Amino acid sequence: MCYFYGMKTTIDIPEQSMLGLLDAVGTTSKKEAVNKAIESYIRQSELQKIRSMRGRLDDFMSNQDLEAMRDER
C-alpha cells in the first residue's frame, strides 16, 4: 500500500511577497504560510464554481420543498 503525505519542491518566491504572506497569515513558518495560501486559493476557486452554478439547478429544490423541509424541524 502506498501513502502520499506531501511533495517537496523548491520555488523562488520574492522576499516581499513572502513577508506579506507571513504577515497576512500571522505566522513565522514559511511552510505553514504557503500551505494556508494554497488551501485558501483552492477554497475560493471551489466557491466560485458553486457561485457560477447559481440559478442553474432548476430541478434541485423548489421554494415549497424548502419551506416543507424547514417546517419538519
N, C-alpha and C positions, 0 to 999 in steps of 0.2 A: 504494500500500500504506500502511496506517495502523498506526502503532505506539503502544501505550499504555504509558507509563512510570510514571505516577503521577497522583495527583489532589491539587491544592492545595485546602485548606479551612481555615476559621477556626473554632475551637471555644473555648469557655470552660472551662478546667479549673481547679478550685480549687487554689490555691497549695500547700496542704499535701498534696493528692493528688499533684501533680506532683513535689514534693520527695520524697515517699515512693517514687514510681515511679523517679525518678532514682537514689535510694539502692538500691532493690531490684535495678535493672538494672545498677548500677555504672558509670554514665556521667554525663557532664555535658551531653550532647546531648539536648535535648527530642525532636527528631525521631527519633533512634535509640531512645530510651526508649519512645515511643509506638508505633513500628513493632514493636519487640520484644514489647510488651504485646499488640498486635493479633495477631501471629504466635502467641504463646503461647495466647491465648484460642481462636484457630481450631484449633490443635493439640489443646487439651484438649477442645474440642467434638467434633472428629473421633474422638478416642479414646473419648469417652463413647458415641458412636454405635456404635463397634465393640464396646465392652463390653456394650451393650444387646442385641447380637445373640448373646451367649454362650449356647450350648445350642440355638440355633435353626437351625444349619446341619447337620442330620442327614445329608444326602447328601454332605457335603463330603469327609470322610476318616474312616475307622474307625481304631481303635487298631492293628488289624492292618496296615492300609495304612501307617500312620505308622512302625511298627516295621520293616516291609519297606523303607521308604524310608531309614531310618536304617542298616539293615544293608547297603544298597547302597554306602554311603560307604566 
